[in-house]
Amino acid sequence: MYVEIGGKSTRVRLAEIDAPEKAQPFGRRSEQALRDLVAKKVVSLSWRTIDPYGRPVVDVRVGTLNVNAEQVKRGYAWVYRQYSHDRQLIADEQQAKASGLGLWADPHPIPPWDWRKDHKGR
């Protein structure tokens, strides 16, 4: 996700979640769902850390809405278990999965971290 900070476009990573890559099933839908939540809106970012690629890792809010969690609730992102053990976020993912929302409509969704391993160097 790109945000404008001080007039400069900056790429950020949403904390605790991982969305499908653009080339994956539901990748474009996930991206559009995120745009629908944040486009042309004032967002607040809570800075966590910097990832290995130099991107700020952030929590994103639009008003009181936690955008990171909303992407999971709508079925457009996985909880990134390597970086999150948030029980509520995991419960939100399980509810989206049980309801067949978003990427969970796919009978065999592939987590993006596995997909990236399989498609590295292609």
HUSUL-V53663 format. One record per residue. N is the residue number from 1. PHI is phi in radians with two decimals (* if undefined). NEAR is the number of other C-alpha atoms within 8 Angstrom. Layout:
n = (N:N)
phi = (PHI:PHI)
near = (NEAR:NEAR)
This chain:
n = (1:2:3:4:5:6:7:8:9:10:11:12:13:14:15:16:17:18:19:20:21:22:23:24:25:26:27:28:29:30:31:32:33:34:35:36:37:38:39:40:41:42:43:44:45:46:47:48:49:50:51:52:53:54:55:56:57:58:59:60:61:62:63:64:65:66:67:68:69:70:71:72:73:74:75:76:77:78:79:80:81:82:83:84:85:86:87:88:89:90:91:92:93:94:95:96:97:98:99:100:101:102:103:104:105:106:107:108:109:110:111:112:113:114:115:116:117:118:119:120:121:122)
phi = (*:-1.86:-2.26:-1.68:-2.19:1.04:1.40:-2.03:-1.31:-2.24:-1.45:-2.19:-1.97:-1.34:-1.14:1.22:-2.27:-2.48:-1.74:-1.03:-1.16:-0.97:-1.40:-1.43:-0.97:1.26:-1.09:-1.19:-1.14:-1.10:-1.06:-1.16:-1.07:-1.14:-1.02:-1.04:-1.33:-2.10:-1.01:1.03:-2.03:-1.37:-1.99:-1.94:-2.00:-1.90:-1.27:-1.85:-2.90:-2.04:-1.43:-1.06:-1.72:1.48:-1.54:-1.13:-1.73:-2.36:-1.67:-2.01:-2.27:-2.07:1.10:-1.67:-1.37:-1.46:-1.13:-1.00:-1.15:-1.12:-1.08:-1.20:-1.03:-1.49:1.44:-1.95:-2.78:-1.63:-1.31:-1.48:-0.99:-1.13:-2.09:-2.48:-2.25:-1.18:-1.08:-1.17:-1.12:-1.13:-1.10:-1.08:-1.13:-1.10:-1.17:-1.08:-1.11:-1.09:-1.56:1.17:-1.42:0.92:-1.10:-1.33:-1.30:-1.27:-1.14:-2.43:-1.16:-1.86:-1.00:-1.06:-1.16:-1.29:-1.05:-1.07:-1.06:-1.24:-2.00:-1.15:1.41:-1.54)
near = (6:7:8:8:7:4:5:6:8:8:9:11:10:12:10:10:12:11:10:14:8:9:7:8:9:11:12:10:8:14:9:8:10:10:8:7:8:10:6:4:6:6:9:8:8:7:8:9:7:9:9:5:5:6:10:12:13:13:13:12:12:13:6:5:7:10:12:13:9:9:13:16:11:9:15:15:12:11:12:9:7:4:7:9:6:6:6:6:10:10:8:11:13:8:9:15:10:7:7:10:11:11:12:12:7:6:5:4:8:6:8:10:7:8:10:8:7:6:7:6:3:3)
